[in-house]
Amino acid sequence: MVFDKMGTTIIVSQKESSISVFFDNFKEKYETINSDNVIVDLTFFKELKTTQILKFLDISNEHRNSNKSFVLVSDVVSFEDIPEEICLVPTIQEAKDIIEMEEIERDLGL
């Protein structure tokens, strides 16, 4: 598992594993990154299902409730198939943009 920290944001990625192994590793390491904004890069996984994305729902809700951003990145699953509680975008740049907008909203108290 790779953690790439840029300011208050951490990009989490992993290659050469299955999505279930990635998720288990992520859950195990989550406590070490939960004070930052998180981008979970799933672009390595070319065969994702909506049910696999939904495994991140509880962590996403917990993270967002602590006033931090949590964004998943994948262009395999459509964001239209995912509940609103999960932020899913197709590129890392869009994830960074979402976090920037959410930080501005938090700073303004919106």
RASULHU-V621788 format. One record per helix or strand of 2 or more residues. SS is the DSSP state (H for helix, E for strand). FROM is the first residue (numbers start at 1). LEN is the number of residues. If there is no record, write none. Layout:
ss=SS from=FROM len=LEN
ss=SS from=FROM len=LEN
This chain:
ss=E from=2 len=5
ss=E from=9 len=5
ss=H from=19 len=14
ss=E from=37 len=5
ss=H from=50 len=5
ss=H from=57 len=9
ss=E from=70 len=4
ss=H from=79 len=3
ss=E from=87 len=3
ss=H from=92 len=17
